[in-house]
Amino acid sequence: MFDKSWFPCGNLLPSSLQPLNTQNNYNYLGPRKTLSMIAEAFVKKGYTVQPFGYAASLEDRTNTSSGKLETHPGFISLTNDVAQIYNTSIRGVSNPSKLVFVAHSHGVVWAHLFSMLYPQVPIEIEFDFDGVCADWQTDNQGDFERLSIGNITDFEAVCRTRAALLGGSSTDMHNITPPNVKYNVELQSSDLVLRDSVDNKRPDGSTTGIYSENFWDLHSGITQPGSDGLDYAVRSAASLTPSKVP
C-alpha cells in the first residue's frame, strides 16, 4: 500500500490541466481522521462537538476520490451552514456555540476568505495546516465569475509572488488572520517542494493570538494521524480551550 503522505497535493494542478479540479478535491480531512482527532480534544474538555467537512471549491463537487461516488459540499454550502449556526446558536445567545475551522493547503485560503468576508462571525480557533495559494486563482476564479460574484475578492492579491509554493507573500490572503479569529494555530511543514514558510500576521502586523510552528512533516503528511503537526494541533485545541463547567 502506498503512503499517500509522500504524494504531492493534486489539488494544486491548475484547472487548465485538471478540468474543474475534482479528482483530488474532496473532504479528505474527514476520512483521514484529522477532524475527529481535533474534535475529540474538545470532547475531553466537556463540549459537544459536531464536525462538518468540505471540499476546497466554491460549489459542491461530486467525484469518486474518497473511493465511492459522493457529493462533497463546497464553500457556498459552508457559508450557508455557518449562517444557520450563527443565527440560531451564536448571535444574541448568552452561552453561544463556538466555531472551529480546520483547513489544509488551498483550504486555508478558503478559510481566510470566509473570515474576511464575514467579520461579524466569531471563530474561536482556526487551524491552518500548511496553507498555500499557488494555482488557487486559476482553479477557482472562473467559478466565481460564472456565478456573477467575480468581484467578491481581489483575485490578483490572493497570491502575489512566484514564491507561492513556499508560502507566498506576507500580504497573501492565507497569511493574514482577521480580528474575528480569536486563535490561529498555524502548522507549517518542511516539504522541499510545497510548504508554507511564511508566518501569519494580523492586518496590523501583530501576532496576537497566532501560534506558528514548523514541523518535519511533508505537505500532505502534516494532516495525517501520527504526524508531529497534527499532534501539536490536538494539544493546542486542549490548551486553548477551558474545561466546561458541568
C-alpha positions in Angstrom: 0.0 0.0 0.0 1.4 3.4 -0.9 1.8 6.1 1.8 -0.3 9.0 0.4 1.6 11.4 2.6 4.5 11.2 0.2 2.5 12.2 -2.8 2.2 15.9 -3.9 -1.1 17.7 -3.4 -3.1 17.0 -6.6 -5.4 19.9 -5.9 -2.6 22.3 -7.0 -2.8 21.2 -10.6 -4.3 24.3 -12.4 -7.8 23.8 -13.8 -6.3 24.1 -17.4 -4.6 20.7 -16.7 -7.3 19.2 -14.5 -10.7 20.4 -15.5 -12.8 21.5 -12.5 -10.1 20.1 -10.3 -12.4 17.5 -8.8 -10.3 14.3 -8.9 -8.4 15.2 -5.7 -10.8 17.9 -4.4 -12.8 16.3 -1.7 -13.3 16.2 2.1 -10.2 14.1 2.9 -9.7 15.6 6.4 -12.8 13.6 7.4 -11.8 10.1 6.4 -8.2 10.9 7.3 -9.4 11.4 10.9 -7.8 14.9 11.1 -11.2 16.4 12.1 -12.2 13.7 14.5 -8.8 13.8 16.4 -9.1 17.6 16.9 -12.8 17.3 17.8 -12.0 14.7 20.4 -9.8 17.2 22.2 -12.8 19.4 22.7 -15.0 16.5 23.8 -12.5 15.7 26.5 -12.9 19.3 27.8 -16.6 18.7 28.2 -18.0 20.0 25.0 -20.4 18.5 22.5 -18.9 18.7 19.0 -20.4 18.3 15.5 -17.7 18.1 12.8 -18.5 19.1 9.2 -16.2 18.5 6.2 -15.9 20.4 2.9 -14.2 20.3 -0.4 -11.8 23.2 -1.3 -14.1 24.5 -4.0 -16.8 27.2 -4.4 -19.6 24.8 -5.3 -20.3 21.2 -4.2 -18.3 18.6 -6.0 -19.3 15.1 -6.9 -16.5 12.6 -7.6 -15.0 9.3 -6.6 -11.9 10.5 -4.8 -12.9 9.0 -1.5 -13.4 5.6 -3.1 -17.1 6.0 -3.8 -19.4 8.3 -5.6 -20.1 11.2 -3.2 -21.0 14.8 -3.3 -18.7 16.9 -1.1 -20.1 20.3 0.0 -18.0 23.4 -1.0 -17.6 27.0 0.1 -21.2 28.1 -0.6 -22.5 25.2 1.5 -20.1 26.2 4.2 -21.4 29.8 4.3 -25.0 28.5 4.4 -24.2 26.1 7.3 -22.3 28.7 9.3 -25.1 31.2 8.7 -27.6 28.8 10.2 -25.3 28.2 13.2 -24.6 31.9 13.7 -28.3 32.9 13.5 -29.6 30.2 15.8 -26.7 29.4 18.2 -24.3 32.4 18.3 -25.9 35.8 17.7 -27.7 37.1 20.8 -27.1 33.8 22.7 -25.8 34.1 26.2 -23.8 30.9 26.0 -23.1 30.7 22.3 -21.7 27.9 20.3 -18.1 28.2 19.2 -16.8 27.8 15.6 -13.5 26.0 14.9 -12.1 25.9 11.4 -9.6 23.2 10.3 -8.1 23.8 6.9 -5.2 22.4 4.8 -3.4 23.7 1.7 -5.8 25.5 -0.6 -8.4 25.1 2.2 -6.5 27.6 4.2 -7.2 30.3 1.5 -10.9 29.4 1.6 -11.0 29.6 5.5 -9.3 33.1 5.5 -11.6 34.2 2.7 -14.6 33.3 4.8 -13.4 35.2 7.9 -12.6 38.2 5.8 -16.0 38.2 4.1 -17.9 37.7 7.3 -16.2 39.7 10.0 -19.3 39.5 12.2 -18.9 35.8 12.6 -16.5 34.9 15.6 -14.2 32.0 15.0 -12.7 30.6 18.3 -9.8 28.7 16.7 -8.6 28.3 13.2 -6.1 25.5 12.5 -4.1 26.3 9.3 -2.3 23.2 8.1 0.4 24.3 5.6 -1.6 26.9 3.7 -0.5 27.6 0.1 -2.1 29.7 -2.6 -0.3 28.5 -5.7 -2.9 28.0 -8.5 -5.8 28.9 -6.3 -6.8 31.7 -8.6 -6.6 29.6 -11.8 -8.5 26.8 -10.1 -11.4 28.9 -8.7 -11.8 32.4 -10.2 -13.7 31.0 -13.2 -16.3 29.5 -10.8 -16.9 32.9 -9.1 -17.2 34.7 -12.4 -19.7 32.1 -13.8 -21.9 32.8 -10.8 -21.5 36.6 -11.3 -19.7 37.0 -8.0 -16.3 37.7 -9.5 -15.9 40.9 -7.5 -16.1 39.1 -4.2 -12.3 39.4 -3.7 -9.2 40.7 -5.4 -8.0 37.5 -7.1 -4.8 39.1 -8.1 -4.0 39.8 -4.5 -4.6 36.3 -3.2 -1.2 35.1 -4.4 1.2 38.0 -5.1 4.6 36.3 -5.7 6.2 33.5 -7.6 7.3 32.1 -4.3 3.8 30.8 -3.7 4.9 27.2 -3.4 7.0 28.2 -0.4 4.2 30.1 1.3 3.9 33.2 -0.9 4.0 36.8 0.4 3.2 38.0 3.9 0.3 40.0 2.3 -1.3 37.0 0.6 -4.8 36.2 1.9 -3.8 32.9 3.7 -1.1 34.7 5.6 -3.3 37.3 7.1 -5.5 36.5 10.1 -8.6 38.7 10.6 -9.6 40.0 14.0 -12.7 37.8 14.2 -10.4 34.8 14.5 -9.6 34.6 18.2 -6.8 32.0 18.0 -4.9 31.0 14.9 -2.8 27.8 15.1 -0.5 27.7 12.0 1.2 24.4 11.3 4.0 24.5 8.7 5.6 21.5 7.0 9.2 21.2 5.9 8.4 19.8 2.5 11.1 20.7 0.0 8.6 21.2 -2.9 5.4 22.6 -1.4 5.1 24.3 2.1 4.0 27.3 4.0 7.2 29.1 5.2 5.6 32.5 5.9 4.2 33.1 9.4 0.7 34.5 9.7 0.1 38.0 11.0 -2.8 40.2 11.9 -3.8 43.1 9.5 -1.9 45.5 11.8 1.2 43.4 11.6 0.9 41.9 15.1 0.8 38.2 16.0 -1.6 38.4 18.9 -3.4 35.0 19.3 -1.3 33.5 16.5 0.8 30.4 17.1 3.0 29.4 14.1 5.1 26.3 14.3 7.2 24.3 11.8 7.4 20.5 11.7 9.4 17.9 9.9 6.3 16.6 8.2 5.6 16.7 4.5 2.8 18.9 3.0 0.2 16.2 3.0 1.6 14.2 5.8 1.2 17.0 8.3 -2.5 16.3 8.5 -2.0 12.5 9.0 -2.6 10.8 12.3 0.8 10.3 14.0 2.3 13.4 12.5 4.0 16.0 14.7 1.8 18.7 13.2 -1.5 17.0 14.0 -0.3 16.0 17.4 0.5 19.7 18.1 -2.9 20.8 16.8 -4.6 18.4 19.2 -2.6 19.6 22.1 -3.3 23.2 21.1 -7.0 22.6 20.9 -6.9 21.3 24.5 -4.6 24.1 25.9 -6.6 26.9 24.3 -10.0 25.6 25.5 -11.1 26.0 29.1 -12.9 23.0 30.6 -16.6 23.3 30.5 -18.2 23.7 33.9 -20.8 20.9 34.5 
